[in-house]
Amino acid sequence: MTLPIATPTSLLLATDLSARCDRALARAVQLARQWNARLVVATVLPDRVAGEISSNLLSSAPPLDDLRARQLAERRLQRLLDGQAEGLAVDVRIGHGHIGRTVLQLAAEESCGLIITGISSDPLFELPMLGSTVLWLTRHSLLPVLIVHDRERGPYRNLAVACDFSESVRYATHQALTLFGTPLQLSLVHALESSGSLLFSGDREAMQSHARADAREQAQALLAELRPLLGQAHVHKVIEPGDPAGVVSEHAQAAGTELVVVATHGRGALFNLLIGSVARQLVEALETDTLLVRDARSTAAATEVVDSPP
C-alpha cells in the first residue's frame, strides 16, 4: 500500500484563540516539536461576525479590520503560548468568510499536512469548531483532521482504530501509524452488526458466532499487514456486539485510549461525497482525541463539490 502522507513539515491549528483552546494548542505545539514542523495558527472571522463585533461587543471601538484582528490574535496567541513554543516557527493567519473553506484554503497556501482543531467556541470570534464546521471539514478536507479533547501528556502511545476492515480503514490506520510512529498499544475495535430481530435466537447466535470468527480472521490479516509499523506494540482485537459509536467509545474510555482513528469513508457508511453515517456518529460520541482520515480514492470527487455554508 502506498503511503502518500509523510511526516508534515507544517501543521495548521484552526482555533478561536480563546483561553478555552489551550488543549488543542498544546497538542499542536507538541506535534510541531515532535516533527520539527512549522505551526500555522489560523483564526477565521465569519463575515457576519466581523460586521457585528463593534455593535455587540466593542461598541466604543471601530470595526475589527484585518490589521486589528491580527494584532488581537497575536496578543492572545502570545498569552496562550506563554513560552511553550520557544524555538518553534509559528505563523498567524487571519481569514474571513466560510470557516471550513477558509481553513482549507489557508492549509493549502501554507502547505500544511495536518489540520488540528479543538472543541471550544468564543463569543468574539464565534468559531463553533465542533459540530457543523468539523463535519464540513471531514467531508471536504483531503488532509487528516485531528480533533483534540484531552490535555496533552506527550506523544500518542495508546491508539484505537474504529475498524470495519474496509480499504478505507486500512488506509487510515497506515496513515496514523506513519504520522505518530510505533505505539505502545494498538486496539482494533470492531462492532458486530445486529443479526436481525426476526431471526430465532439460535440463528442469531450462530450468525453472530460466524461474524465474530470472520472479524477475528480479518483482524489477523490486517495486523500481519501492519506488523512492520507496529514493532513491539501490544495489540488488542476488540470484537463486541453493538453500534460502532457505542462500542468504540466504551472501549476508549475503559482502556485509556489517547487517540481514536476513524476513516470517514468505510464499508458501514454511505460513500459518495458525504461523511459516512458511522463516522459522523463517532465524531459526535467520542470524548477522546480523534484523527479523521479521508480515503484517498475520494479525492477526485471532493474537488468537484462546493457546499453551502453549514
Solvent accessible surface area in square Angstrom, and as a share of the most:
residue,aa,sasa,rsa
1,M,113,0.51
2,T,112,0.65
3,L,63,0.31
4,P,86,0.54
5,I,30,0.15
6,A,74,0.57
7,T,63,0.37
8,P,9,0.06
9,T,105,0.61
10,S,8,0.05
11,L,0,0.00
12,L,0,0.00
13,L,0,0.00
14,A,0,0.00
15,T,5,0.03
16,D,2,0.01
17,L,2,0.01
18,S,6,0.04
19,A,82,0.63
20,R,137,0.50
21,C,7,0.04
22,D,57,0.29
23,R,89,0.32
24,A,2,0.02
25,L,1,0.00
26,A,24,0.19
27,R,9,0.03
28,A,0,0.00
29,V,8,0.05
30,Q,22,0.10
31,L,0,0.00
32,A,0,0.00
33,R,111,0.41
34,Q,71,0.32
35,W,27,0.10
36,N,137,0.70
37,A,5,0.04
38,R,64,0.24
39,L,0,0.00
40,V,0,0.00
41,V,0,0.00
42,A,1,0.01
43,T,0,0.00
44,V,1,0.00
45,L,0,0.00
46,P,16,0.10
47,D,99,0.51
48,R,142,0.52
49,V,6,0.04
50,A,22,0.17
51,G,62,0.60
52,E,71,0.32
53,I,4,0.02
54,S,26,0.17
55,S,82,0.53
56,N,101,0.52
57,L,91,0.45
58,L,59,0.29
59,S,94,0.60
60,S,119,0.77
61,A,28,0.22
62,P,84,0.53
63,P,92,0.58
64,L,7,0.03
65,D,77,0.40
66,D,82,0.42
67,L,113,0.56
68,R,75,0.27
69,A,0,0.00
70,R,95,0.35
71,Q,79,0.35
72,L,30,0.15
73,A,0,0.00
74,E,59,0.27
75,R,132,0.48
76,R,41,0.15
77,L,3,0.01
78,Q,118,0.52
79,R,158,0.58
80,L,31,0.15
81,L,10,0.05
82,D,119,0.62
83,G,51,0.49
84,Q,74,0.33
85,A,13,0.10
86,E,134,0.60
87,G,87,0.84
88,L,32,0.16
89,A,60,0.46
90,V,42,0.24
91,D,58,0.30
92,V,9,0.05
93,R,67,0.24
94,I,30,0.15
95,G,8,0.08
96,H,70,0.31
97,G,14,0.14
98,H,29,0.13
99,I,18,0.09
100,G,1,0.01
101,R,80,0.29
102,T,16,0.09
103,V,0,0.00
104,L,40,0.20
105,Q,106,0.47
106,L,7,0.04
107,A,1,0.01
108,A,77,0.60
109,E,92,0.41
110,E,27,0.12
111,S,86,0.55
112,C,9,0.05
113,G,17,0.16
114,L,0,0.00
115,I,0,0.00
116,I,0,0.00
117,T,0,0.00
118,G,10,0.09
119,I,86,0.44
120,S,19,0.12
121,S,54,0.35
122,D,12,0.06
123,P,96,0.61
124,L,19,0.09
125,F,0,0.00
126,E,65,0.29
127,L,1,0.00
128,P,62,0.39
129,M,4,0.02
130,L,70,0.35
131,G,32,0.30
132,S,55,0.36
133,T,3,0.02
134,V,0,0.00
135,L,15,0.07
136,W,7,0.02
137,L,0,0.00
138,T,3,0.02
139,R,34,0.13
140,H,21,0.09
141,S,2,0.01
142,L,82,0.41
143,L,48,0.24
144,P,1,0.01
145,V,2,0.01
146,L,0,0.00
147,I,2,0.01
148,V,2,0.01
149,H,20,0.09
150,D,51,0.26
151,R,127,0.46
152,E,55,0.25
153,R,193,0.70
154,G,19,0.18
155,P,56,0.35
156,Y,4,0.02
157,R,84,0.31
158,N,23,0.12
159,L,2,0.01
160,A,0,0.00
161,V,2,0.01
162,A,14,0.11
163,C,7,0.04
164,D,30,0.15
165,F,10,0.04
166,S,11,0.07
167,E,94,0.42
168,S,1,0.01
169,V,5,0.03
170,R,39,0.14
171,Y,25,0.10
172,A,1,0.01
173,T,1,0.00
174,H,15,0.07
175,Q,0,0.00
176,A,1,0.01
177,L,6,0.03
178,T,39,0.23
179,L,4,0.02
180,F,5,0.02
181,G,33,0.31
182,T,68,0.39
183,P,3,0.02
184,L,120,0.60
185,Q,42,0.19
186,L,0,0.00
187,S,1,0.00
188,L,3,0.01
189,V,1,0.01
190,H,30,0.13
191,A,11,0.09
192,L,4,0.02
193,E,138,0.62
194,S,105,0.67
195,S,25,0.16
196,G,30,0.29
197,S,102,0.66
198,L,177,0.88
199,L,61,0.30
200,F,166,0.69
201,S,64,0.41
202,G,47,0.45
203,D,67,0.35
204,R,88,0.32
205,E,122,0.55
206,A,63,0.49
207,M,98,0.44
208,Q,58,0.26
209,S,71,0.46
210,H,137,0.61
211,A,37,0.29
212,R,58,0.21
213,A,56,0.43
214,D,62,0.32
215,A,2,0.01
216,R,129,0.47
217,E,125,0.56
218,Q,50,0.22
219,A,1,0.01
220,Q,102,0.45
221,A,55,0.43
222,L,0,0.00
223,L,9,0.05
224,A,71,0.55
225,E,60,0.27
226,L,0,0.00
227,R,108,0.39
228,P,115,0.72
229,L,54,0.27
230,L,0,0.00
231,G,37,0.36
232,Q,170,0.76
233,A,11,0.08
234,H,128,0.57
235,V,41,0.24
236,H,79,0.35
237,K,88,0.37
238,V,28,0.16
239,I,12,0.06
240,E,82,0.37
241,P,63,0.40
242,G,40,0.38
243,D,82,0.42
244,P,45,0.28
245,A,8,0.06
246,G,34,0.33
247,V,15,0.09
248,V,2,0.01
249,S,32,0.20
250,E,125,0.56
251,H,29,0.13
252,A,3,0.03
253,Q,157,0.70
254,A,90,0.70
255,A,34,0.26
256,G,48,0.46
257,T,9,0.05
258,E,66,0.29
259,L,0,0.00
260,V,0,0.00
261,V,0,0.00
262,V,2,0.01
263,A,12,0.09
264,T,2,0.01
265,H,5,0.02
266,G,7,0.07
267,R,135,0.49
268,G,41,0.39
269,A,18,0.14
270,L,125,0.62
271,F,90,0.38
272,N,121,0.62
273,L,70,0.35
274,L,104,0.52
275,I,7,0.04
276,G,0,0.00
277,S,50,0.33
278,V,36,0.21
279,A,3,0.02
280,R,87,0.32
281,Q,81,0.36
282,L,2,0.01
283,V,7,0.04
284,E,117,0.53
285,A,42,0.33
286,L,6,0.03
287,E,140,0.63
288,T,14,0.08
289,D,1,0.01
290,T,2,0.01
291,L,0,0.00
292,L,3,0.01
293,V,3,0.02
294,R,15,0.05
295,D,8,0.04
296,A,45,0.35
297,R,157,0.57
298,S,13,0.09
299,T,51,0.30
300,A,72,0.56
301,A,35,0.27
302,A,10,0.08
303,T,98,0.57
304,E,142,0.64
305,V,33,0.19
306,V,126,0.72
307,D,37,0.19
308,S,87,0.56
309,P,90,0.57
310,P,88,0.55
